[in-house]
Amino acid sequence: MKKIMTITILFAALLTILSGCSGGTGTDEGRNNSAGGSVVVGITQDLDSLDPHKAVAAGTKEVLYNIFEGLVKPDKDGNLVAAVAESYEISEDGTTYTFVLRPNVLFHNGKTVTAEDVIYSLKRSAGLLDTSDPEVQTVAALSVIQTIESTVNSEGREEITIRLSSPNTELLGYLTCSIVPCDYTKQDTEPVGTGPFVFSSYTPMDSVVIVRNDSYYGQKAHLEKVTFQISESTDAAFVELLAGNIDIFPYLTEDQAAQLAGQYNIEIGDMSLVQGLFLNNAAAPFDNPLVRQAMCHAVDRQGIIDMISGGHGTIIGSGVYASFGAYYDESLAGRYEYDVEKAKALLEEAGYGDGFSFTIVVPSNYSYHISTAQVIVQQLKQVGIEAKIQQIEWASWLSDVYADHNFEATIIGLDSQLAPSDILKYYISGSPKNFINYENDAFMQTYEKAVQTTDAEQKKQYYKELQRYLADDAASVFIQSPALLVAVNPALDGYTFYPVYVQDMASVYYK
Amino acid sequence: MTILKKFLAMVGTVLLLSFLSFLAFQVIPGDAAQVQLGTNATPEALLELREELGLNDPVLVRYARWLKGALQGDFGVSTRYRMPVSELLSQMLPNTLALALLSLLLVLVLAFPLGLLCARFEGSLFDRFFTWVNQTVMAVPSFFLGILISIFLGIVLRLFVPGRAVSWSENPAECLRYLFFPALAIALPKAAMSVRFLKSSLITEKNKDYVRTARGKGMSRTRVLLTQMLGNAMISVVTFLGVVAAEALAGSIVVEQVFGVNGLGRLLVASIANRDYNVVQAIILYLGIAVVLVNLLVDVLYRRLDPRVRRQAS
């Protein structure tokens, strides 16, 4: 009896020690508090602007999502739900949008949101203000806006009516554009929005701190404070994760995820990007469709996914990713199966029977794309194509590849607003975004029809047709929508993935 | 006269440096407007932003404008961070300076006792052991040492949290505690080189006549070493320490990245990538002045140490 007692006590003591160990990750200064607490989120890119209308980088938008809102905002299923607007109506012909503003929405500086603020914000983004700031990112899709007016409806609510110069049933996806106060000039340094978190401080290269917005109109955030800590690289962030210094980190590699498996929960989502080996359709030998098709057959997409992300990721066969739901044509993923013989035959037919050599330019700040390039180089050797990898700085990539189209091939991920016309804007002839020089008149005509049609079923058909054009022409080698591996402190719950690239901190809470 | 000449040479060096770094930006592709507008850039927007940032003017006009501002203490506004460059730098400078001074202090504290002991007991077990340690440490680059320190002292022994740097303005004591580890990574290889330098200079002195005379007069080995030889050996050591100091002041760029220290080195790398000219120019100017001042200090020390230089000058 005594013996059993001793064993029980020893066992209990052992359990206490063990549980003490497993809970001992880093500093917990008052974090164990379910309605509140603070978290540190690791990010690897410094912010390019605090002004939501000036930010371009996906790495900035994912942070600002917590501070700003548009008339509508995306939910986790890819629907656009009312935010600063309470409800909306789109006229049947697709030329008039009417929004009823939610009453008493407060900006973080205490001012009430008025129709004037909304009109200012939309005009600023559309480039329709009289005095323009060249740094504001003009949203080309908003240029169809002809007039924006405010009225007061029978119930005394403010209404915004947007009239378009031509029918466009997808404008809603762009009206996630942040609403900012109209007479506020310090958006660059002390941003003010309406979101569930309030901007607190920003230290260049170090951190962005946001705190809970206690006067938020909707479901208030759980956490009191979120620090986005800027790490030098994924590797530097990984060291901090091992030390228990970061609670949430969204850009793990497969190897890192495996090493952290005991210490963190690993959540797997989708990056919502079109990752591709983009080919300059105007430069030899990629001006020949047969060569591009051969490239598509020569790249083993599943091999890439297995090799660099442990099998996580969704193969795509055209320029749209799966989060677009009904607009996405999944049958195209198998359009070009991995087939070395077929690739060789196509090259033979194109007059490149002996293969050729070319350079893949990759921005050096994206290790994921660099790894992808390394795998592709090996795969292309099988069909006699010699590819070289050239790593360049992001600034050089923007200048040489994106602006000057001076490249043969590049690997990059393309992101998008929640509108199918946005992810396909990269293939419009004459657009500065068409860096691969894709030209197809039939594509252009269908694109216009797709944007303008008010028939939902017709619209889906048009978008699927557009994806088929890109696949048939082998516009580029579309690879995958990569998986997003996120390390989350096991004490936290509620981390949510969205079909756009954001880190929503309002849903996160301590268990 | 020589002082004036030296001063003019210094100013010339710094001016030339600032001009060359300005020119370097003309050669590399991409500019601030392009980085700011990113993948949303249209040719019209680019043109407009370049106009606003003054990037459309000829190089010489822009350089003159920058120089005029800099001479009046106005370094312009960072295109990336939208704040005055001087404000941005004043946030980072204390961290880099503290790191530099700390690592320099570590170099001195480690190098002198070890160098003297190794020279005094040349060939002993002690000397052979440290010669071996020195060779090893010298062969390891600072950034790699930094990674090793992060892993062993940070993650295994938990002496500090890797990647977290406390800024000087937040808490000076904590800041120094966190800076100790990057300073160690910078100092160890440099200290190892200094030990070797000091030892070999002392050994060269050992066979000189004055040492034999002093020994003949009955002075102890240790006393000769400290009172006679060290002063002479210092002449070459000071040159080397000058280089070490200049490098430390210039911000150990890679080590700052490894430890996430918010210093000038990290800011410089980020600003080059962002084509943030004003910030880069200001940091280069600081680096140039720091190096030139250290060289001046070395010159002054020479005069104190070597009477021949003093006589030549006068």
Interface residues (C-beta under 8 A of the other chain):
Chain A: G26 T27 D46 D48 S49 K54 V56 A57 S132 P134 E135 Q137 T138 A140 D188 T189 T203 P204 M205 D206 S231 E232 S233 A236 A237 V239 E240 L242 A243 N245 N365 E393 W394 A395 S396 L398 S399 D400 Y402 A403 P432 K433
Chain B: I28 P29 G30 D31 Q34 V35 Q36 L37 G38 T39 N40 A41 T42 P43 A45 L46 E48 L49 E51 E52 R80 Y81 R82 M83 L88 Q91 S150 I151 G154 I155 R158 V161 P162 G163 R164 S167 Q257 V258 G260 N262 R266 L267 A270 A273 N274 R275
